Amino acid sequence: MSQKLKPAARVTGNRQDVWSIVNEAAAASPKQPVVNMGQGFFGYNPPEFILNAAKGALDRVECNQYSPTKGRPRLKKALADAYSPFWGRKLNPETEIVITTGANEGMLSAFMAFIEEGDEVIVFEPFFDQYISNIEMPGGKIVYVPMHPPEEGGFKTLSAGEWSIDFDVLERAITPRTKMLVLNTPHNPVGKVYSKAELEKIAELCVKNQIIILSDEVYDRLFYVPFTRVATLSPEVEKLTLTVGSAGKNFYATGWRVGWLMGPAELIQYVAAAHTRICYSSVSPLQEACAIGFEQAEAEGFWDQCVHDMKAKMSRFNEIWAELGLAYSEPEGGYFVMVNLSRVTLPADYPFPTHVAERPRDFKLAWFLIQELGVAAIPPSEFYTDANAHIVEDYLRFAVCKPDEVLEDAKERLRGLKKYIQ
Ligand SMILES: Cc1ncc(COP(=O)(O)O)c(C=O)c1O
């Protein structure tokens, strides 16, 4: 290829990513159609009041044109009204909120706004994979701090809250170049909701070292234990914290690509500046629909319904692990469950393709489940560095945000694992 046509290194990783491996396995599986418990998209629609809001918005001339770059005033106000009670003060919709094209582009904007070549960003493993490329684009250096499952996690079902970071390791990871720390609570894929005490320790280090906290709280309406928002710990912490939200996750509409960042005006102004350069503004009619969604959600009882419904799905699906005698991490939030398959014996001569055979055991487990049972799940070692991948090589991540019939179908297929369990 001519040198001039050569793509930039940032888009040419030579390793196949987990999504393409799982999709390829699903396409090759003899068990069609494969039940997809892998990717975290919803298998059902947003509620009627949100859908109607979107349909109505499409009929309005101004909703089909550019929105202000920082977002539609109605959505910013609806968010300020919805979140002010958690903050214990009135959020300013003009200066403390910016609407972005999904949480993902919001986080890219935050990294673009604050990271210069060589600045360090602390990321906990397992991480949401987009963080990595988003940090590397402006030249950031990622410093990884692993989360560890509980030692008994291989044979005992324990709370996902038992996954922990070593605070000494975290403290040692901080250098004079540490600019940001990325937090995710409720956590994907672990299902952990960081306790107030854990957040206080993290925040104390960030305040002491003046590190910006990017708190990815996209699952903020799905928690099954008390949930603390790090920004609300103290005024000092709030000054350093950018909180990330996603209407896609909140309203079962991941394809709408509406997200936001909230934080102090001094930080938000630069996130907004980066966002303007990246995509100018975000989808207008769906911003309007999300505004109406936030205005009406409480009165519709939607937030309570979300927790109730997702908890029921979680319980329904996880029955299969008790039946099979496999341990899992009982989620405290979100819609993923991490299951420990250390008791599953893979046939010694199983014909794994080379690119799977050379990856950690969880990739083999995922491939095997797709081929033999027709159930797709995600190998979480993809969300660890190579050095730490072994920590989760017995785990698989299942997404339960699927219709109940799909969960039942998956359970029925997973019964086929019995003969491989010691
Ligand atoms: C932890 C986490 N953050 C961010 C996102 C992306 O959110 P959005 O779809 O709003 O870009 C996801 C989506 O899976 C996620 O799991």
The ligand as an SDF file (V2000), in Angstrom:
LIG
                    3D

 16 16  0  0  0  0  0  0  0  0999 V2000
  -19.6860    1.4640   31.3030 C   0  0  0  0  0  0  0  0  0  0  0  0
  -20.2200    2.0430   30.0420 C   0  0  0  0  0  0  0  0  0  0  0  0
  -19.9900    3.3380   29.7580 N   0  0  0  0  0  0  0  0  0  0  0  0
  -20.4420    3.8950   28.6310 C   0  0  0  0  0  0  0  0  0  0  0  0
  -21.1920    3.1790   27.7220 C   0  0  0  0  0  0  0  0  0  0  0  0
  -21.6320    3.8470   26.4520 C   0  0  0  0  0  0  0  0  0  0  0  0
  -22.8320    4.5340   26.6130 O   0  0  0  0  0  0  0  0  0  0  0  0
  -23.5070    5.2200   25.3390 P   0  0  0  0  0  0  0  0  0  0  0  0
  -24.2210    4.1340   24.5930 O   0  0  0  0  0  0  0  0  0  0  0  0
  -24.4380    6.2470   25.9050 O   0  0  0  0  0  0  0  0  0  0  0  0
  -22.4130    5.8350   24.5340 O   0  0  0  0  0  0  0  0  0  0  0  0
  -21.4510    1.8340   27.9660 C   0  0  0  0  0  0  0  0  0  0  0  0
  -22.1930    1.0220   26.9690 C   0  0  0  0  0  0  0  0  0  0  0  0
  -22.1580   -0.1900   26.9660 O   0  0  0  0  0  0  0  0  0  0  0  0
  -20.9630    1.2520   29.1610 C   0  0  0  0  0  0  0  0  0  0  0  0
  -21.1900   -0.0250   29.4500 O   0  0  0  0  0  0  0  0  0  0  0  0
  1  2  1  0
  2  3  1  0
  2 15  2  0
  3  4  2  0
  4  5  1  0
  5  6  1  0
  5 12  2  0
  6  7  1  0
  7  8  1  0
  8  9  2  0
  8 10  1  0
  8 11  1  0
 12 13  1  0
 12 15  1  0
 13 14  2  0
 15 16  1  0
M  END
$$$$
